[in-house]
Amino acid sequence: MPEQTPPEQSGPTQGASPVVSVHHAPDRTWGERLGLVVRGALIGAAEVVPGVSGGTIALIVGVYETIIRSAGHLVRGVVGGVADLLRRRGGARSAHHLRQVRWGALIPILLGMFTAVIVGASLLEPLLEEYPVQSRALFAGLIVASLVVPARMVGGRWRGSEVLVGLAAAALAFFLTGIPPAADQEPTLPVVALAAAFAVCALVLPGVSGSFLLLTFGLYEPTLAAVNDRDLVYLGVFVLGAIVGLGAFVTGLQWLLEHRHRITLVVMTGLMAGSLRALWPWQGDDRELLAPGGALPSVLVLFVVGLVVVLGLVWAEGRVARRHETRAAHVADVLDVD
């Protein structure tokens, strides 16, 4: 996991920080619940915008570990319960995992996220339709700045072999995002489920945007439309794919980050860089890249705005992380004295 971990998010494989106890409070005040709803709304708003990582926002507002651990226990509890039912066994293990979910924090957070996604989708869909060039410029700025996060998390100078792997990953993503879309064809439900399974992996790695992954799959606008149209079939398949991805891919990604940390982040950095092809502002109907045309001043301004927004978030995350490290060092000094 990232080297910089602010309060309440020491990472899935590390111990809880001193702030974690707040989320175990048996009786929450309405102010605390409202605060969690607001935090969830900030995360949900980030997830709607390609390039802004919901995981980064969760780190900054202090609920990253709560979401990741609770989601992991929830998925294992549900999957284990189904398996026990099919095998006609008792559900003790499933019940144990479900008890580990921090429901008092998770439910308000999810409520805020859900509300923000609904509102954000209704605002963004008409903008994407009316101003596609400017929208891609803004998103490109967000993604370019986001490259700082996984590249920095690799730690130290990149070795020659890592540079080659990163370039290969970037070339692969560049090629895949240039494949012309099928004309007037709605995404099939299996594709929706698979895309959702990959997009949910962004939650485990701050700096990677789930919406950006949907954008590269060509499913960003259809998903916004499904939210706005209340397409329950599409959304149900999307949620199912996300649950499967959370139970399978996220677990595997956590293992890779723990045991193959550097090369995993190198590959992710390369994939993000190559996928920027999908956000070149001037594109044809078949995703061919065109020379810069109209709206150049607004494109440049929005690109810079995207850069500033994400770099500001990265700076805020760094400040929170340093504050946590200072607090942890102080606690360690006190314990040593005692």
GIPEPE-V869544 format. One record per pair of residues at least 12 apart in sequence whose C-alpha atoms are under 10 Angstrom apart, sorted by the first residue. I is the first residue (numbers start at 1). J is the second residue. Records with the same first field share a line. If there is no record, write none. Layout:
I=J ; J
This chain:
1=13 ; 14 ; 153 ; 204 ; 205 ; 206 ; 254 ; 255 ; 256 ; 257 ; 258 ; 261 ; 265
2=149 ; 150 ; 152 ; 153 ; 154 ; 155 ; 205 ; 206 ; 207 ; 257 ; 261 ; 265
3=152 ; 153 ; 154 ; 155 ; 321
4=59 ; 153 ; 317 ; 318 ; 319 ; 320 ; 321 ; 322 ; 324 ; 325
5=17 ; 59 ; 60 ; 62 ; 64 ; 65 ; 317 ; 318 ; 320 ; 321 ; 322 ; 323 ; 324 ; 325
6=19 ; 59 ; 60 ; 61 ; 62 ; 63 ; 64 ; 317 ; 318 ; 319 ; 320 ; 321 ; 322 ; 323 ; 324 ; 325
7=19 ; 20 ; 59 ; 60 ; 61 ; 62 ; 63 ; 64 ; 65 ; 320 ; 321 ; 322 ; 323 ; 324 ; 325 ; 327 ; 328
8=20 ; 21 ; 22 ; 23 ; 58 ; 59 ; 60 ; 61 ; 62 ; 63 ; 64 ; 65 ; 66 ; 324
9=58 ; 59 ; 60 ; 61 ; 62 ; 63 ; 64 ; 65 ; 66 ; 67 ; 68 ; 321 ; 324
10=59 ; 64 ; 65 ; 321 ; 324
11=59 ; 64 ; 65 ; 66 ; 68 ; 69 ; 204 ; 205 ; 254
12=64 ; 65 ; 66 ; 68 ; 69 ; 72 ; 204 ; 254 ; 258
13=65 ; 69 ; 254 ; 255 ; 257 ; 258
14=65
15=65
16=65 ; 66
17=65 ; 324 ; 328
18=324 ; 327 ; 328 ; 331
19=62 ; 63 ; 324
20=62 ; 63 ; 65 ; 66
22=105
23=36 ; 63 ; 66 ; 102 ; 103 ; 104 ; 105 ; 106
24=66 ; 102 ; 103 ; 104 ; 105
25=102 ; 104 ; 105
26=104
27=104
28=104 ; 105
32=105 ; 108
33=104 ; 105 ; 107 ; 108 ; 109
34=108 ; 109 ; 112
35=61 ; 105 ; 108 ; 109 ; 112
36=61 ; 62 ; 63 ; 104 ; 105 ; 106 ; 107 ; 108 ; 109 ; 110 ; 111 ; 112
37=105 ; 106 ; 107 ; 108 ; 109 ; 110 ; 111 ; 112 ; 113 ; 114 ; 115 ; 116
38=61 ; 108 ; 109 ; 111 ; 112 ; 113 ; 116
39=57 ; 58 ; 60 ; 61 ; 62 ; 63 ; 108 ; 109 ; 110 ; 112 ; 113
40=54 ; 57 ; 58 ; 61 ; 63 ; 67 ; 105 ; 106 ; 107 ; 108 ; 109 ; 110 ; 111 ; 112 ; 113 ; 114 ; 115 ; 116
41=108 ; 109 ; 110 ; 111 ; 112 ; 113 ; 114 ; 115 ; 116 ; 117 ; 119
42=54 ; 57 ; 58 ; 61 ; 109 ; 112 ; 113 ; 116 ; 117
43=55 ; 56 ; 57 ; 58 ; 59 ; 60 ; 61 ; 63 ; 109 ; 110 ; 112 ; 113 ; 114 ; 116 ; 117
44=57 ; 58 ; 109 ; 110 ; 111 ; 112 ; 113 ; 114 ; 115 ; 116 ; 117 ; 118 ; 119 ; 120
45=57 ; 112 ; 113 ; 114 ; 115 ; 116 ; 117 ; 118 ; 119 ; 120 ; 121
46=58 ; 113 ; 116 ; 117 ; 120 ; 209 ; 210 ; 211
47=113 ; 116 ; 117 ; 120 ; 202 ; 203 ; 209 ; 210 ; 211 ; 212
48=113 ; 116 ; 117 ; 118 ; 119 ; 120 ; 121 ; 124 ; 209 ; 210 ; 211 ; 212 ; 220 ; 224
49=117 ; 120 ; 121 ; 124 ; 138 ; 139 ; 142 ; 209 ; 210 ; 211 ; 212 ; 220
50=135 ; 136 ; 138 ; 139 ; 140 ; 142 ; 143 ; 208 ; 209 ; 210 ; 211 ; 212 ; 213 ; 214 ; 215 ; 216 ; 220
51=138 ; 139 ; 140 ; 141 ; 142 ; 143 ; 144 ; 145 ; 146 ; 147 ; 207 ; 208 ; 209 ; 210 ; 211 ; 212 ; 213 ; 215 ; 272 ; 306 ; 307 ; 309 ; 310
52=139 ; 142 ; 143 ; 145 ; 146 ; 206 ; 207 ; 208 ; 209 ; 210 ; 211 ; 212 ; 306 ; 309 ; 310 ; 313
53=142 ; 143 ; 146 ; 202 ; 203 ; 205 ; 206 ; 207 ; 208 ; 209 ; 210 ; 211 ; 212 ; 310 ; 313
54=113 ; 202 ; 203 ; 204 ; 205 ; 206 ; 207 ; 208 ; 209 ; 210 ; 211
55=67 ; 68 ; 201 ; 202 ; 203 ; 204 ; 205 ; 206 ; 207 ; 208 ; 209 ; 210
56=149 ; 202 ; 203 ; 204 ; 205 ; 206 ; 207 ; 208 ; 209 ; 310 ; 313 ; 314 ; 316 ; 317
57=206 ; 207 ; 313 ; 314 ; 316 ; 317
58=203 ; 206 ; 317
59=206 ; 316 ; 317 ; 320 ; 321
60=313 ; 314 ; 316 ; 317 ; 318 ; 319 ; 320 ; 321
61=317 ; 320
62=320
63=105 ; 106 ; 109
64=203 ; 204 ; 206
65=204
66=101 ; 102 ; 103 ; 105 ; 106 ; 109
67=101 ; 102 ; 105 ; 106 ; 109 ; 110 ; 203 ; 204
68=203 ; 204 ; 246 ; 250
69=100 ; 101 ; 102
70=97 ; 98 ; 99 ; 100 ; 101 ; 102 ; 103 ; 105 ; 106
71=98 ; 100 ; 101 ; 102 ; 106 ; 243 ; 246 ; 247
72=97 ; 98 ; 100 ; 101 ; 243 ; 246 ; 247 ; 250 ; 251
73=94 ; 95 ; 96 ; 97 ; 98 ; 99 ; 100 ; 101 ; 102 ; 247
74=94 ; 95 ; 97 ; 98 ; 99 ; 100 ; 101 ; 102 ; 103 ; 243 ; 246 ; 247
75=94 ; 97 ; 98 ; 101 ; 243 ; 244 ; 245 ; 246 ; 247 ; 248
76=93 ; 94 ; 95 ; 96 ; 97 ; 98 ; 246 ; 247
77=91 ; 92 ; 93 ; 94 ; 95 ; 96 ; 97 ; 98 ; 99 ; 100 ; 101
78=94 ; 95 ; 97 ; 98 ; 247
79=94 ; 243 ; 244 ; 247
80=92 ; 93 ; 94 ; 95 ; 97
81=93 ; 94 ; 95 ; 97 ; 98
82=94
117=224 ; 227 ; 228
118=224 ; 227 ; 228 ; 230
119=227 ; 228
120=224 ; 227 ; 228
121=221 ; 223 ; 224 ; 225 ; 226 ; 227 ; 228
122=224 ; 225 ; 227 ; 228 ; 229
123=224 ; 228
124=221 ; 224 ; 225
125=220 ; 221 ; 222 ; 223 ; 224 ; 225 ; 227 ; 228
126=225
128=221
129=221
131=295
132=279 ; 281 ; 282 ; 283
133=279 ; 280 ; 281 ; 282 ; 283 ; 293 ; 294 ; 295 ; 296 ; 298 ; 299
134=281 ; 282 ; 295 ; 296 ; 297 ; 298 ; 299 ; 300 ; 301 ; 302 ; 303
135=279 ; 281 ; 299 ; 302 ; 303
136=276 ; 278 ; 279 ; 280 ; 281 ; 282 ; 283 ; 299 ; 302 ; 303
137=279 ; 280 ; 281 ; 282 ; 296 ; 298 ; 299 ; 300 ; 301 ; 302 ; 303 ; 304 ; 305 ; 306
138=279 ; 281 ; 298 ; 299 ; 300 ; 301 ; 302 ; 303 ; 304 ; 305 ; 306 ; 307
139=212 ; 215 ; 276 ; 279 ; 280 ; 281 ; 302 ; 303 ; 305 ; 306 ; 307
140=212 ; 275 ; 276 ; 277 ; 278 ; 279 ; 280 ; 281 ; 299 ; 302 ; 303 ; 304 ; 306 ; 307
141=276 ; 279 ; 299 ; 300 ; 301 ; 302 ; 303 ; 304 ; 305 ; 306 ; 307 ; 308 ; 309 ; 310
142=209 ; 212 ; 302 ; 303 ; 304 ; 305 ; 306 ; 307 ; 308 ; 309 ; 310 ; 311
143=207 ; 208 ; 209 ; 212 ; 272 ; 273 ; 275 ; 276 ; 279 ; 303 ; 306 ; 307 ; 310
144=272 ; 273 ; 276 ; 303 ; 306 ; 307 ; 310 ; 311
145=207 ; 304 ; 306 ; 307 ; 308 ; 309 ; 310 ; 311 ; 312 ; 313 ; 314
146=206 ; 207 ; 208 ; 209 ; 269 ; 272 ; 273 ; 306 ; 307 ; 309 ; 310 ; 311 ; 313 ; 314
147=207 ; 208 ; 268 ; 269 ; 270 ; 271 ; 272 ; 273 ; 310
148=207 ; 269 ; 310 ; 311 ; 314
149=205 ; 206 ; 207 ; 208 ; 265 ; 269 ; 310 ; 311 ; 314
150=205 ; 206 ; 207 ; 208 ; 262 ; 264 ; 265 ; 266 ; 267 ; 268 ; 269 ; 270 ; 272
151=207 ; 262 ; 265 ; 266 ; 267 ; 268 ; 269 ; 270
152=265 ; 266 ; 269
153=207 ; 261 ; 262 ; 265 ; 266 ; 269
154=261 ; 262 ; 263 ; 264 ; 265 ; 266 ; 269
155=261 ; 262 ; 265
156=262
158=262 ; 263 ; 266
161=263
162=262 ; 263 ; 265 ; 266 ; 267
163=263 ; 266 ; 267 ; 270
164=266 ; 267 ; 270
165=263 ; 266 ; 267 ; 270
166=263 ; 264 ; 265 ; 266 ; 267 ; 268 ; 269 ; 270 ; 271 ; 272 ; 273 ; 274
167=266 ; 267 ; 269 ; 270 ; 271 ; 273 ; 274
168=267 ; 270 ; 271 ; 274
169=266 ; 267 ; 268 ; 269 ; 270 ; 271 ; 272 ; 273 ; 274 ; 275
170=267 ; 268 ; 269 ; 270 ; 271 ; 272 ; 273 ; 274 ; 275 ; 276 ; 277
171=270 ; 271 ; 273 ; 274 ; 275
172=270 ; 271 ; 274 ; 275
173=216 ; 270 ; 271 ; 272 ; 273 ; 274 ; 275 ; 276 ; 277 ; 278
174=216 ; 270 ; 271 ; 272 ; 273 ; 274 ; 275 ; 276 ; 277 ; 278
175=274 ; 275 ; 277
176=216 ; 217 ; 274 ; 275 ; 277 ; 278
177=215 ; 216 ; 217 ; 218 ; 274 ; 275 ; 276 ; 277 ; 278 ; 279 ; 287
178=216 ; 275 ; 277 ; 278 ; 286 ; 287 ; 288 ; 289
179=278 ; 286 ; 287 ; 288
180=284 ; 285 ; 286 ; 287 ; 288
181=217 ; 218 ; 285 ; 286 ; 287
182=286
183=285 ; 286
186=219 ; 222
187=217 ; 218 ; 219 ; 222 ; 223 ; 234
188=234
189=233 ; 234 ; 235 ; 236 ; 237 ; 238 ; 241
190=237 ; 238 ; 241
191=217 ; 219 ; 237 ; 238 ; 241
192=214 ; 217 ; 219 ; 222 ; 223 ; 234 ; 235 ; 237 ; 238 ; 239 ; 240 ; 241 ; 242
193=234 ; 235 ; 236 ; 237 ; 238 ; 239 ; 240 ; 241 ; 242 ; 243 ; 244 ; 245
194=217 ; 237 ; 238 ; 240 ; 241 ; 242 ; 244 ; 245
195=210 ; 213 ; 214 ; 215 ; 216 ; 217 ; 218 ; 219 ; 220 ; 238 ; 241 ; 242 ; 245
196=210 ; 211 ; 213 ; 214 ; 219 ; 223 ; 235 ; 237 ; 238 ; 239 ; 240 ; 241 ; 242 ; 243 ; 244 ; 245 ; 246
197=238 ; 239 ; 240 ; 241 ; 242 ; 243 ; 244 ; 245 ; 246 ; 247 ; 248 ; 249 ; 250
198=210 ; 213 ; 214 ; 241 ; 242 ; 244 ; 245 ; 246 ; 249 ; 250
199=211 ; 212 ; 213 ; 214 ; 215 ; 217 ; 241 ; 242 ; 245 ; 246 ; 249
200=213 ; 214 ; 239 ; 241 ; 242 ; 243 ; 244 ; 245 ; 246 ; 249 ; 250
201=213 ; 242 ; 245 ; 246 ; 247 ; 248 ; 249 ; 250 ; 251 ; 252 ; 253 ; 254
202=246 ; 250 ; 253
203=246 ; 250
204=246 ; 250 ; 251 ; 253 ; 254 ; 257
205=250 ; 253 ; 254 ; 257 ; 265 ; 268
206=314
207=269 ; 310 ; 313 ; 314
208=268 ; 269 ; 272
209=272
211=223
212=272 ; 275 ; 276 ; 278 ; 279
213=272 ; 275
215=275 ; 278 ; 279
216=272 ; 275 ; 276 ; 277 ; 278 ; 279
217=275 ; 278
218=278
222=234
223=235 ; 238
277=289
280=292
281=293 ; 295 ; 296 ; 299 ; 303
282=294 ; 295 ; 299
